[in-house]
Amino acid sequence: MSAGPSESIPELICELCRQFYGLGWVSGTGGGISIRGPEGIYMAPSGVQKERLRPEDIYLLDHARLDDAHVVCAPADARLKISECRPLFYNAYRLRDAGAVMHSHSLWAVLAARLFAPEGRPSEFVCQGLEMQKGLRGLGCFDTLRVPIIANTARESELTASMEAAMLAYPAVDAVLVAGHGVYVWGQTWAQAKTQAECYDYLFRAAVEAQRLGLAAGPRQ
C-alpha cells in the first residue's frame, strides 16, 4: 500500500478505512483519518460508513490555513460534512507537523482508558517492558510509556483545548486517549501513523488482558 502521487491519497484513505473497520476501529460511522499531501489536507467526512467510502467522498482542505476549515475541493456528494475530528486533527498538524492523523474508537483504547481513569477524569495510561513499544517514536521495550488521558465531551470539537494541553505536556508521545471514547494517533507519514496506531492498540489490549488475568497492567507511579 503506497500513497504514491497525491491524487492517490483519497484511495489510500478509503483503503485504510476498510482495514480499520475490520479491526473495529471505525464501526458505527465512528473514527476517522486525515493525511497531508502536496495539495493540502485530505480528510474523511463525518457520520458516514467508513468502510464504504469512495475517493470522491474525501475532502481536500487548505494546509496553509489551520485556524479553520478552508475547503479546496468538496466531495461530489453535497450532503457530506467535514469531519467532527477536524480541529483535533489540526492539533497534530499545528503542534507536531504531522503528516497523518488517525482517530480510532477501538474497544481496547476505551477499556485501557477506563482501567487507568475509571471515573473518566484526566489521567495517564502507563506500561513498561513490552516489545511492541519499540514501534513507537523514540521508545524502547524497557522504557516506560505514558499516554495522556483526557476527559470526554459531548461534542468532538470541544476536546480541542484539552487535547492541545495534553500534547504540550507529553511532547514525546504521539497519542492522546479520550476517556470513554477512543484515541488519536499521528505520525510524520501515514505509514508511521498507521504503525503507531497498531502498536498503541496492541499495548492497550495487553494492559486490559493483563488486568483480566490478574497481572499488573503496568507501573502506576
Buried (B, 14 or more C-beta within 10 A) or exposed (E): EEBEEBEBBBBBBBBBBBBBBEBBBBBEEBBBBBBBBEBBBBBBBBEBEBBEBEBEBBBBBBBEEBEEBEEBBBBEEEEBEBBBBBBBBBBBBBBBEBBBBBBBBBBBBBBBBBBBBEEBEBBBBBBBEBEBBEBBEEBEEEBEBBBBBBBBBEEBEEBBEBBBBBBEEBEEBBBBBBBEBBBBBBBBBBBBBBBBBBBBBBBBBBBBEBBEEEEEBBEEE
